[in-house]
Amino acid sequence: MNSPAMRRPCLSAWWRLGLIVLSGAPVDMPTNGLINTPIRTPVSGWVHSGLEAHNAPVEVAYPNNLIDRGGQRGRTLIQGKLNKLKTTRKGSGPSPARLVVNGNAMPLATDQEGRFARPYAFGPGSNSIEIRSDGMRQRIQFFEADPLKTKARIRVILAWDDPHAELDLHVLTPDGGHAFFGNPVLPQGGGLDVDSVDGAGPEMFSMTAPLPGLYHVYLNYWGRFGAEGYHFDDASREQPMITAQITVVFDENTVAEKRQTLNVPVRRIGELMLVTSFQRSF
């Protein structure tokens, strides 16, 4: 077997190609001076999630979940920490951070120390994650090689810009199915991969073998939460309006991929609105 000294040049070459898998402690990856604290997980390179153990303690997002819905099987936590960033324009404050996953941009909520952890259900093949904050960014890319993962033919992603609001995604399928937090898995295989209960999302609906017909996507402003738990006092809202973002992706990670993004104003607890409808054929 070659000595570590003999292997080092080989590892360096694989690192430059972006094909080495890192595990264990976080590694400071080069970011061209854009964000000097890296995304901690996932890591760049080749990933086979089917080889990962799922008996680890449940991890939660920031702010912490108020409800423990069990282990995040099939999900990946995008984790890291933003340093206090300098402003890009004289006299201006820092702009809100954004998380961009496979081209899908969404607000990124953090705790008071800048830590973030967002659940996401990645598909097979090439995946990318980018953090943007105040004109700065960091980007990683990894390849999911687990052959048991299937591509999402339909993916609906909900995110919003108020970390203390609880918004819910509802999807009605052509056969009368209704996917939402109370019925996350549908008999034909579609369902909610990520049901965020801690504010800012994302909530995500995926279907790998969609039925032909008409689909309806609804949005519900369910309530709010704070230090004492969930409540329905909309007067505690600090901003006059919540902006929700719904992205519908068809044939993700293929040459036929198409997407549509809609920004929706949300003003009152209890609002239930039809955001979009789309037709799907074989």
Summary of the structure (lengths in Angstrom):
residues: 282
radius of gyration: 19.8
end to end distance: 52.9
largest distance: 67.1
contacts: 787
relative contact order: 0.15
helix: 7%
strand: 41%
